[in-house]
């Protein structure tokens, strides 16, 4: 895992998003009563990344036909997928990052 962003809006729906070498793991319907850092730490301690991939949506980078970084701070990205779907990712000014470079890693992977 390269990083993660909590409470990132994906098409206007809050998700926790893990940045993996293969793609983005979109974790929807997470318990928002727990702080973002604690929630992600507990989740990663309890379940392997492989199990999370089985339970949640993985958007593989190979399935991204086009990406547009509209803004880096706060992060705004649009992804066009090969199947015609579009994903809009939007962070807030206070979006918690799992690592301090999580947003940079995501941008770097989308511009490769």
ABEGO torsion letter per residue (X at the ends): XAEBBBGBBBGGBBBBBBBBAAEBBBBBGBBAABBAAAAAAAAAAABBAAAAAAABBBBBAAABABBBBABAOBBBBBBBBAAGBBBBBBBBAABBBABAAAAAAAAAAAAX
